Amino acid sequence: MVLMFVETPSLKKAVGMINEMLAAKFPLLIQRVLQKLHLSNERSFTADEEEKLQSVFGVESKDLKLVLETITFFLQQAAYHLAKPAILGQQLQNVGLNEEKTSVITKAWQSSAKVVVERLRETSFYPRQLEEVNWRLNLQMSQSSKARTKIPNALFEFDVFSGSESVEKVQIDMSHEELFDFYKQLETIQGQLDALS
């Protein structure tokens, strides 16, 4: 069994606050987070709703933020691992969540998991995506201070799609050394991606 949650001081604090939350309103909170889980750039609650939640649950703004982030993290991890409700419940109890709150989360997960996972699969977590790469090689043959020089450089133009039908063109000029360093970084990233699959 893969460990989905590692107990950290902030996780422990958030779990303690979740355990103290009013049980009657907790299922509605979980349902809203599940509904908005696939919207990575949108908050689950508006500022006005968060103020109401603060008074309902008797927590401060920063504590409510921590609780919402922790609940979102729990559900994102469940989606990532395609966790069965029983395993999710066991792992939540392992980090100290009480049985009542664990039951609410696992029941909500059981009824919504399929839809949530499907929405997450269709959603990009990255608001900007690389669409196209163009490049050109330049060779500088002279400068005002030197008559004969050979300085190669590469000019890249990245077309970046930002989601709203707009494409931004990003230009980068690299010397041979900079291009080689960039290549080594890409090789490292490729190795890490290969290790994940």
Number of C-alpha atoms within 10 A of each C-alpha: 5 8 10 17 16 11 12 10 9 12 20 16 15 22 24 16 17 22 16 13 17 13 14 8 12 15 17 13 16 20 17 12 20 23 14 17 22 20 16 14 11 10 13 22 15 10 10 9 10 17 15 12 18 17 11 12 17 14 16 14 14 10 15 20 15 19 22 21 17 19 21 18 16 18 23 19 16 22 20 13 13 14 19 14 20 14 17 25 22 14 22 22 16 14 16 15 21 17 14 10 23 21 19 18 24 22 16 17 24 15 11 14 21 12 13 19 18 12 16 17 13 9 13 14 13 10 13 14 15 13 12 12 13 10 13 10 11 14 11 11 12 12 11 6 6 8 8 11 11 11 13 13 18 17 16 17 17 19 18 18 17 15 12 8 7 10 17 15 15 11 14 11 15 17 14 12 10 13 15 12 13 13 12 12 12 12 12 12 12 12 11 11 10 9 8 7 5
